[in-house]
Amino acid sequence: MKCIITTVQYSAGVNKNLLRNIKAFAKDHGVDQLLTFVQNGSYKSEDIVNPEVFKAGFNIVDDSRLNANLWLKDCKILSSQINPMTGLSFKLSRDYSYILPSPKIRYLSVASARTSPRALMTTGAMTHGNYRLNTAQGRKAALMHQYGFVYVEVINQKIFRAYQVEATKRGDFHYKTERYYSGKQVRVQPEALILGDWHTGDTDRKVRKRTIEMIEKLNPKRVIFHDLFNGHSVNHHEKANLLASLKGFQRKRDSLMKEIQEVHREISFFGKMFPHVQFVVAESNHDIFLYRYLDSKEFMDSAENFLFAIKLIPEILKDKRPTLEIALSLIGRIPSNFRFLKEDEEYRVRGIELGYHGHRGANGSRGTASQFDRLNLKMITGHMHTPQILNNGMVVGTSTKLRLDYTKGATSWMHSHGILYKDGKYGLLTII
């Protein structure tokens, strides 16, 4: 079963071009149901839904279960609410994922003790905004109004795929390699595929396979790597722990040179397989493990790593290239279509910052998604392994196994990449 779910406000005009494009999308993809939530407008007395909504074949939904894991639920969120997710992770059952009504597009991964976390996602709107513009709340809500919908494919009683689509004010939108405008579909090339934190050596094999398939099918202009280097051979969090160090020794994960060789094989594979794709490596906190390892002189106590480490130091002192790039260049040639960014180097595509990993916040503080949301710059970051869509950007998930030695208890980690389009809109590609 395939569904489109959106939101309309009472007494609000329909974005006609968006409606036209949704109908074209539904036809192309064999959508079975067109569903919409209804939210309040400017005043409590408003109770009229634009008749064009029903003429297009939409049915109003309140509460409905699409399969054993996914609910459509009207939580009576106010359309003017700035953060539609406020408090919902505490109130809604953690046994399900939810699609919720809101004229804003947000995504939140909620921690679960099971293998898979649960997702809360909102729809965006098919109607123009209808807010009380004589209030500060109403004006803010109008500025944050987003057009869009959620496209859901129910695979079976347990598995579903949900993709949040954001449209422009004109009502045009992208979906993977498709662009819809004026009721027509054309094929397009995505601007970027932003991979969930890679962590070579801990990458999930199935996710790696799916990622390769994604690059083949989507043919993005560029692919962004976060935490390409895992750093298990130089991880300062584990070096002080005897048992963790012994486990690394038993698994033969304590050699820096061997780990760098593994990363070099990875970039050589991607560089050769996709010669027309620009690969960009954002300098991340795990890359900085290597710099810290050298700076702290820890390598001097390791016969295994000493000779390789001292080769790095002269080049690092020049401070011209990222530490990981220098280390990889000692192993062999770096593919010409790989670019390594320094930690504070900007890399903007269509107005979206893609070179910021997310481990550092403003003024030397620790980076958090909520902090980045308040910056006057749209960013797609990594680091947290917990996918989110916020008012001012997006966080991708992870490409690692969801259960590692240091992940115990409830987790919100999810296999999720990001995709960026020519119009500056973006979305999450979750891998189940």
C-alpha positions as CSV (number, residue, x, y, z in Angstrom):
1,M,0.0,0.0,0.0
2,K,1.2,3.5,-0.8
3,C,-0.1,6.7,0.8
4,I,0.4,10.4,0.7
5,I,-0.3,12.3,3.9
6,T,-0.4,16.1,4.2
7,T,-2.1,18.8,6.3
8,V,-4.6,21.5,5.5
9,Q,-5.7,24.4,7.7
10,Y,-9.3,25.5,8.1
11,S,-10.3,28.4,5.8
12,A,-6.9,28.3,4.0
13,G,-6.4,28.4,0.2
14,V,-4.9,25.4,-1.5
15,N,-1.4,25.7,-3.2
16,K,-2.9,24.7,-6.5
17,N,0.4,24.0,-8.2
18,L,1.4,21.7,-5.3
19,L,-1.9,19.9,-5.6
20,R,-1.4,19.5,-9.3
21,N,2.1,18.1,-8.7
22,I,0.9,15.7,-5.9
23,K,-1.7,14.3,-8.2
24,A,1.0,13.7,-10.9
25,F,3.3,12.1,-8.3
26,A,0.4,9.9,-7.1
27,K,-0.3,8.7,-10.6
28,D,3.4,8.0,-11.4
29,H,3.9,6.0,-8.2
30,G,0.6,4.2,-8.0
31,V,-0.5,5.8,-4.7
32,D,-3.5,4.1,-3.2
33,Q,-4.6,6.7,-0.7
34,L,-4.5,10.5,-0.5
35,L,-5.0,11.5,3.2
36,T,-4.9,14.8,5.0
37,F,-5.0,16.0,8.6
38,V,-7.0,19.2,9.3
39,Q,-5.6,21.9,11.7
40,N,-6.9,25.1,13.1
41,G,-6.7,28.4,11.2
42,S,-6.6,31.9,12.5
43,Y,-9.7,31.7,14.6
44,K,-11.5,29.0,16.7
45,S,-14.7,29.5,14.8
46,E,-13.2,28.5,11.4
47,D,-14.4,25.0,10.4
48,I,-14.4,25.0,6.6
49,V,-12.0,22.9,4.6
50,N,-11.3,24.1,1.1
51,P,-13.5,22.0,-1.2
52,E,-10.6,21.6,-3.7
53,V,-9.1,19.2,-1.2
54,F,-12.0,16.8,-1.5
55,K,-12.3,17.2,-5.3
56,A,-8.7,16.1,-5.6
57,G,-9.6,12.8,-3.8
58,F,-8.2,13.5,-0.3
59,N,-9.9,12.0,2.7
60,I,-9.6,13.5,6.2
61,V,-7.7,11.3,8.7
62,D,-7.6,11.5,12.5
63,D,-6.2,8.4,13.9
64,S,-5.2,5.5,11.7
65,R,-2.8,2.6,11.8
66,L,-1.0,1.8,8.6
67,N,0.8,-1.3,9.9
68,A,2.0,-2.7,13.2
69,N,4.7,0.0,13.6
70,L,3.2,3.1,12.0
71,W,0.4,5.3,13.2
72,L,-1.2,8.5,11.7
73,K,-2.2,10.5,14.8
74,D,-3.8,13.9,15.2
75,C,-2.4,15.1,18.5
76,K,-4.3,18.5,18.2
77,I,-1.0,20.3,17.7
78,L,-1.7,24.0,17.0
79,S,-0.7,25.0,13.5
80,S,1.1,28.1,15.0
81,Q,3.2,26.0,17.4
82,I,6.8,26.8,16.7
83,N,8.2,23.3,17.6
84,P,5.5,20.8,16.8
85,M,7.5,18.0,18.5
86,T,7.4,19.6,22.0
87,G,6.5,17.1,24.6
88,L,5.3,14.4,22.2
89,S,8.2,12.0,22.7
90,F,7.1,11.7,26.3
91,K,3.3,11.3,25.6
92,L,3.3,9.0,22.6
93,S,3.8,5.3,22.9
94,R,7.3,4.1,22.2
95,D,5.9,1.0,20.5
96,Y,5.2,2.9,17.3
97,S,6.4,5.5,14.8
98,Y,4.1,8.4,14.1
99,I,3.2,10.7,11.3
100,L,1.8,13.9,12.9
101,P,0.0,17.0,11.4
102,S,1.9,20.3,11.1
103,P,2.6,22.9,8.5
104,K,6.2,22.4,9.4
105,I,8.4,19.5,8.4
106,R,10.3,18.0,11.3
107,Y,11.8,14.6,12.1
108,L,12.9,13.2,15.4
109,S,14.4,9.7,16.2
110,V,13.2,8.6,19.6
111,A,15.4,6.2,21.6
112,S,14.2,2.7,22.1
113,A,15.5,-0.3,24.0
114,R,14.8,-2.4,20.9
115,T,17.2,-2.6,17.9
116,S,15.2,0.0,16.0
117,P,14.3,3.4,17.4
118,R,11.0,5.0,16.6
119,A,10.5,8.1,14.4
120,L,8.2,11.1,14.8
121,M,7.6,13.0,11.6
122,T,5.4,15.8,10.5
123,T,3.8,16.4,7.2
124,G,4.1,20.0,6.0
125,A,1.0,21.6,4.4
126,M,-0.8,21.6,1.1
127,T,-2.5,24.9,1.9
128,H,-1.2,28.4,2.2
129,G,-0.7,29.7,5.8
130,N,-3.7,31.0,7.8
131,Y,-2.3,32.6,10.9
132,R,-3.1,35.6,13.1
133,L,-0.5,38.0,11.8
134,N,-1.2,40.6,14.5
135,T,0.6,38.3,17.0
136,A,4.3,37.5,17.3
137,Q,3.5,33.8,17.4
138,G,1.4,34.0,14.2
139,R,4.1,35.9,12.4
140,K,6.8,33.4,13.4
141,A,4.5,30.5,12.3
142,A,3.9,32.2,8.9
143,L,7.7,32.5,8.3
144,M,8.2,28.8,9.2
145,H,5.3,27.6,7.1
146,Q,6.4,24.7,4.8
147,Y,4.6,23.1,1.9
148,G,4.9,19.3,1.6
149,F,3.7,15.9,2.4
150,V,4.9,12.4,3.6
151,Y,5.1,9.6,1.0
152,V,4.7,6.2,2.7
153,E,5.2,2.7,1.3
154,V,3.9,0.0,3.5
155,I,6.0,-3.1,2.7
156,N,4.3,-5.5,5.1
157,Q,2.9,-5.6,8.6
158,K,6.1,-4.5,10.2
159,I,8.2,-2.6,7.6
160,F,7.4,0.7,6.0
161,R,9.3,3.4,4.2
162,A,8.5,7.1,4.8
163,Y,9.9,10.0,2.9
164,Q,9.2,13.6,3.8
165,V,8.9,15.8,0.7
166,E,9.3,19.6,1.0
167,A,7.9,21.8,-1.8
168,T,8.8,25.3,-2.8
169,K,6.4,28.2,-2.4
170,R,5.4,27.6,-6.0
171,G,4.5,24.0,-5.2
172,D,7.4,22.3,-7.1
173,F,9.3,19.5,-5.3
174,H,11.9,16.8,-5.8
175,Y,11.8,13.2,-4.9
176,K,15.1,11.4,-5.4
177,T,15.9,11.7,-9.1
178,E,12.5,13.2,-10.0
179,R,11.4,16.9,-10.1
180,Y,7.7,17.8,-10.3
181,Y,6.6,21.2,-11.6
182,S,3.4,22.3,-13.3
183,G,2.0,18.8,-13.0
184,K,5.0,17.3,-15.0
185,Q,7.9,15.1,-14.0
186,V,11.4,15.5,-15.2
187,R,14.6,13.6,-14.3
188,V,17.2,15.5,-12.3
189,Q,20.5,14.9,-10.7
190,P,20.7,15.5,-6.9
191,E,23.2,18.0,-5.7
192,A,24.6,15.8,-2.9
193,L,24.2,12.6,-1.0
194,I,25.3,13.1,2.6
195,L,26.2,9.8,4.2
196,G,25.5,8.9,7.8
197,D,28.7,8.8,9.8
198,W,30.8,6.1,8.1
199,H,33.4,4.9,10.6
200,T,35.5,2.6,8.4
201,G,35.9,-0.7,10.3
202,D,32.6,-0.4,12.0
203,T,30.5,0.2,8.9
204,D,27.5,-2.0,8.6
205,R,27.9,-4.3,5.6
206,K,24.3,-4.1,4.5
207,V,24.3,-0.3,4.8
208,R,27.5,-0.1,2.8
209,K,25.9,-2.3,0.0
210,R,22.7,-0.2,0.0
211,T,24.8,3.0,-0.1
212,I,26.6,1.8,-3.2
213,E,23.3,1.1,-4.8
214,M,22.0,4.5,-3.8
215,I,25.0,6.2,-5.5
216,E,24.5,4.2,-8.6
217,K,20.7,5.0,-8.8
218,L,20.7,8.6,-7.6
219,N,23.9,9.6,-9.4
220,P,24.5,12.6,-7.1
221,K,27.0,15.3,-8.1
222,R,28.8,14.9,-4.8
223,V,28.9,12.5,-1.8
224,I,29.8,13.8,1.6
225,F,31.6,11.6,4.2
226,H,31.4,12.2,7.9
227,D,33.7,10.3,10.3
228,L,35.3,8.4,7.4
229,F,38.1,7.5,9.8
230,N,36.9,5.4,12.8
231,G,40.1,5.8,14.9
232,H,39.8,2.6,16.9
233,S,43.6,2.2,16.8
234,V,44.1,5.6,18.5
235,N,40.9,6.2,20.4
236,H,41.8,8.1,23.6
237,H,38.5,7.0,25.2
238,E,39.7,3.4,25.2
239,K,43.4,3.6,25.7
240,A,43.1,4.2,29.4
241,N,40.8,1.2,29.8
242,L,42.6,-2.1,30.1
243,L,39.8,-4.4,28.9
244,A,39.0,-2.2,25.9
245,S,42.7,-2.1,24.9
246,L,42.9,-5.9,25.2
247,K,39.8,-6.3,23.0
248,G,41.4,-4.1,20.4
249,F,44.6,-6.1,20.6
250,Q,42.7,-9.4,20.2
251,R,40.8,-8.1,17.2
252,K,44.0,-6.7,15.6
253,R,42.6,-3.2,15.7
254,D,45.5,-1.5,17.5
255,S,47.7,-0.8,14.5
256,L,47.3,2.8,13.2
257,M,49.0,1.9,9.8
258,K,46.6,-1.0,9.2
259,E,43.6,1.2,10.0
260,I,44.8,3.9,7.6
261,Q,45.4,1.3,5.0
262,E,41.8,0.1,5.4
263,V,40.5,3.7,4.9
264,H,42.7,4.0,1.9
265,R,41.2,0.9,0.4
266,E,37.8,2.4,1.0
267,I,38.4,5.7,-0.7
268,S,40.2,3.9,-3.6
269,F,37.1,1.7,-4.1
270,F,34.7,4.6,-4.2
271,G,37.0,6.8,-6.2
272,K,37.4,4.1,-8.9
273,M,33.8,2.9,-8.9
274,F,32.3,6.4,-9.2
275,P,34.9,8.5,-11.1
276,H,32.4,11.2,-12.0
277,V,31.2,11.8,-8.4
278,Q,33.0,14.4,-6.3
279,F,33.6,12.9,-2.8
280,V,34.1,15.3,0.0
281,V,35.4,14.3,3.4
282,A,34.4,16.6,6.3
283,E,37.0,16.7,9.0
284,S,35.3,15.1,12.0
285,N,35.9,14.4,15.6
286,H,37.2,10.9,14.9
287,D,39.6,12.3,12.4
288,I,40.9,14.6,15.2
289,F,41.6,11.5,17.3
290,L,44.7,11.0,15.2
291,Y,45.9,14.6,15.7
292,R,45.3,14.2,19.5
293,Y,47.1,10.9,19.5
294,L,50.3,12.5,18.1
295,D,50.0,15.7,20.1
296,S,49.7,13.7,23.4
297,K,52.9,11.7,22.5
298,E,51.0,8.4,23.2
299,F,52.5,6.9,20.1
300,M,55.9,7.0,21.8
301,D,54.8,4.1,24.0
302,S,53.7,2.0,21.0
303,A,56.3,0.1,19.0
304,E,53.4,-0.8,16.6
305,N,52.6,2.8,15.7
306,F,55.8,4.7,16.4
307,L,57.5,4.6,12.9
308,F,54.3,5.5,11.1
309,A,53.4,8.3,13.5
310,I,56.8,10.1,13.2
311,K,56.4,10.2,9.4
312,L,53.2,12.2,9.9
313,I,54.5,14.9,12.2
314,P,56.6,17.0,9.7
315,E,53.6,17.3,7.3
316,I,51.2,18.1,10.1
317,L,53.4,20.9,11.3
318,K,53.0,22.6,7.9
319,D,49.3,22.9,8.8
320,K,48.2,22.9,5.1
321,R,46.2,19.7,4.9
322,P,43.9,17.8,7.2
323,T,45.6,15.1,9.3
324,L,43.7,12.2,7.7
325,E,44.6,13.3,4.2
326,I,48.3,13.4,5.2
327,A,48.1,9.9,6.7
328,L,46.4,8.5,3.6
329,S,48.9,10.1,1.3
330,L,51.7,8.1,3.1
331,I,49.9,4.9,2.1
332,G,49.3,5.6,-1.6
333,R,47.8,8.0,-4.1
334,I,44.5,9.7,-3.1
335,P,41.9,9.5,-5.8
336,S,41.6,12.7,-7.8
337,N,37.8,13.0,-7.1
338,F,38.3,13.0,-3.3
339,R,38.5,16.4,-1.5
340,F,39.4,16.6,2.2
341,L,38.1,19.7,4.1
342,K,39.8,21.2,7.1
343,E,37.8,21.5,10.3
344,D,36.7,25.1,9.9
345,E,36.6,25.1,6.1
346,E,33.2,26.2,4.6
347,Y,31.6,24.1,1.9
348,R,28.2,25.4,0.8
349,V,26.0,23.9,-1.9
350,R,22.8,25.7,-2.8
351,G,23.1,27.8,0.3
352,I,23.4,24.8,2.6
353,E,26.6,24.2,4.6
354,L,27.8,20.6,4.1
355,G,31.3,20.7,5.5
356,Y,30.5,21.0,9.2
357,H,30.5,17.7,11.1
358,G,28.6,18.9,14.1
359,H,31.0,18.0,17.0
360,R,31.8,21.7,17.8
361,G,29.2,24.3,18.8
362,A,29.5,28.0,18.9
363,N,32.2,29.7,20.9
364,G,34.0,26.4,21.8
365,S,31.0,24.7,23.2
366,R,29.9,21.1,22.4
367,G,27.8,20.9,19.3
368,T,24.1,20.0,19.6
369,A,21.3,19.9,17.0
370,S,19.2,22.4,19.0
371,Q,22.1,24.9,19.0
372,F,22.7,24.6,15.3
373,D,18.9,25.2,14.8
374,R,19.3,28.6,16.2
375,L,22.2,29.7,13.9
376,N,21.4,31.9,11.0
377,L,22.7,29.3,8.6
378,K,21.2,26.1,7.2
379,M,23.4,23.1,7.7
380,I,23.3,19.4,7.1
381,T,25.6,17.8,9.8
382,G,26.5,14.4,11.2
383,H,28.1,13.3,14.5
384,M,25.0,12.5,16.5
385,H,24.0,9.3,14.7
386,T,20.4,10.3,15.4
387,P,18.6,11.7,12.4
388,Q,16.7,14.9,12.8
389,I,15.0,17.5,10.6
390,L,14.9,20.9,12.3
391,N,13.8,24.4,11.4
392,N,17.2,25.4,10.2
393,G,18.8,22.2,9.0
394,M,19.2,18.5,9.2
395,V,21.2,15.8,11.0
396,V,22.0,12.5,9.2
397,G,22.2,9.2,11.1
398,T,24.9,6.6,11.1
399,S,26.3,3.9,8.7
400,T,27.7,1.8,11.5
401,K,26.3,-1.2,13.2
402,L,23.6,0.0,15.5
403,R,25.1,-1.9,18.4
404,L,28.8,-1.4,19.1
405,D,30.8,-2.1,22.2
406,Y,30.0,1.4,23.7
407,T,26.3,1.5,22.8
408,K,24.4,0.0,25.7
409,G,20.7,0.5,26.7
410,A,18.2,2.6,24.8
411,T,19.4,4.2,21.5
412,S,18.1,6.6,19.0
413,W,20.8,5.7,16.4
414,M,19.4,5.1,12.9
415,H,20.8,4.2,9.5
416,S,20.0,7.4,7.6
417,H,21.6,9.4,4.8
418,G,20.6,12.9,3.6
419,I,19.9,14.1,0.1
420,L,20.1,17.7,-1.2
421,Y,18.4,19.1,-4.3
422,K,19.0,22.0,-6.7
423,D,16.4,24.2,-5.0
424,G,18.1,23.9,-1.6
425,K,15.5,21.5,-0.2
426,Y,16.6,18.3,1.4
427,G,15.3,15.1,3.0
428,L,16.3,12.0,4.9
429,L,16.8,8.6,3.2
430,T,16.3,6.0,6.0
431,I,17.6,2.5,5.5
432,I,15.6,-0.3,7.1
